[in-house]
Amino acid sequence: MMRFLDEEFLEFFRQECPEAVPAHGRRALGVGDLPYKRFDTIVQGRGSYDLALKEGITSPYAHLREYVVSRTLTVSPDPNVEIIADDLVGRIRELKAEAGEFGIYLCGGSTVAGQLIDEVDELVIKTYPMVYGAGMPMFSSGVTIADFTLESVRTFGNGALVRTYSRKR
């Protein structure tokens, strides 16, 4: 993905969701001091979190409230990261109820996304013009049908595409 971080695509993150840039890259990419636009909380699956842990990063989104969904990681390696081991939907509903101006960012984890599909209010799907083997599912866990409405499509000169959908209620 790094080859897609040209100036145009990076400007999209600066303007639309600077808080979605991981903590270890924020200053280098020029988003370190930008105010939040959309999120103050992140929920990650264990697989997504493990990518950071393998690099020695225990709090990849230290600027946000961090939650990692895992049944096997019983103790958090960082005081900023809370582990959600059970009742994921209940915990997310609690977080949504206490949410103020900003929302919750779900970062990776098709199993987590599948479990939370009924709680998802908006989808922001980034697509890159590359093929990675068989690909990765966006949602797993026996997802039921959920209707969303296309709100916007943004294309970039590097071939990336960002589509935003809102839930039909």
N, C-alpha and C positions, 0 to 999 in steps of 0.2 A: 504494500500500500504506500510505502514511503515515496515511490516514484510519482505518485499522484498528488503529492503535496506541493504543487506548483503555487505560484503567488495567487492566482485566481481562486483555486480551491481553498487555500489557506484563508483568504479573505472571507470566504463563505463562513468558515468556522469562527473567525473574529466577529463577524456581524450577527450570525444566527445562534451560535451555541459554543462560545469560548470555553465554557465549563466542561464540555465533553472531551477536551484535550487532556490526556493524563498529566498528572502533576510533574513528572520528570521531564516533560517536553514543553511545558507551558511557557517558561521564560525564553527558551531557545526559539520557539515558534512565534514569539511576540504576543502571547495572550495572557501572560502571567498576571497583569494588573487590570485586565478588563473586567467590568462588572458582570455578574451573572445575568443571563438573558432568559433561561428557560428552566434550569434544574438546580436544586441544592442537595439532592440525594441521588445516589447511584446504587443499583442492585445488580450484582454480577453472579453468574453461575460459577461453580468451582473451576471448571475448565478455563474460563476466561481469566479468573483470578490467578490460576496456576502459571499462566504466561508471565505475569509480573513476578510472582514468587521465584520462578526459575532464574530471573535476572537479579534476585536479591531485593526486590522492591516489595515491601510488605503493605504499603498503603499507596496504590497507584493513583488514587484520586483523593489525595489528602486534603484538598481544598473543598471536598464535599463530605456529606455524611455517607459513609460507606457500609454496605451490607453485602455479605457473600452468602449465597445459598449453598449449603453443604451438609450432608449427613455424615460425612467421614472426617471433616476437619472440625474437631470438637473444641479446640482452643484457638482463639484468634492470635496470630503472630504479631498483631499490632493493636494498640489501644484505640485507634481510630476506626478499626474494622470490626463490625458486629457480625457474628455468624448467625444465620437463620437456619436452624436444623429441622424444625417441624412447623406445621401450620403456616406455611408460606403465604397463602391467600389471606389468612387472618392478620398476619403481620403487615402485609402490604395495605390492607384496608385501614389498619391503624395509622400507618404512615400517610396514606392519602387523606385521612380525616384530620390529621394535624398539619397537613401541608398549608402553607400560606401562599405567598406570591409565586413560588416556584414549584416545579413538579419533580417527578421521579424519572430517572434515566435508567432504562434496562439495557445493560451492555452485555451482549453475548449470552449464550446458554439457551439452546433450543428447547431443552427439557424445562427449564425455568419459564421460558416464554410460553410454552405449551400449557403449563400449569396456571399461568397468569393471564391467559388470553381474554378471559371475561373482565379483567381489571384494566386492560390496555385501552386508553382513550385515543391514542394517536400512534401511528406508525411513521417513522422516518427511515426510509430504506435507501442506503447508499449502494450503488452498483458500479463495479469497475470493469473495464473491458479486458478481462483476463479470465482464463478457465483454470480452476484448481481441481484437477482430477474430477471426481464425481460430485463435488460441491458439498455444501453443508446445509442441512435443513434449517429453516427459520423457526419452525415450531414443531415440537414432537409431543409425545404423551397423549396420543389419541385426540387431537384437537377437533372440536366441533366447528361448524361453520359460523364465522363471524363476519358481518358486513361492515365494510369501511368505504368511505367516499374519497376519491382523489381530490386533494386540495391544491396541490402544486407539483410541478415538475421543473427541476432546474438542471440544465445541461452545462457541462464544462468543456473547455477546449482540450483538456487532457483525456476526454472520453468518459469521465465519470458522470454519473447521473444520481440525483437525489430526488426521491419522490416522497411526498408527504400525504398521508391519508388520515382522515378523522373517522372515528367510530360512528356508524349510523345508530341512533338511539330511537 
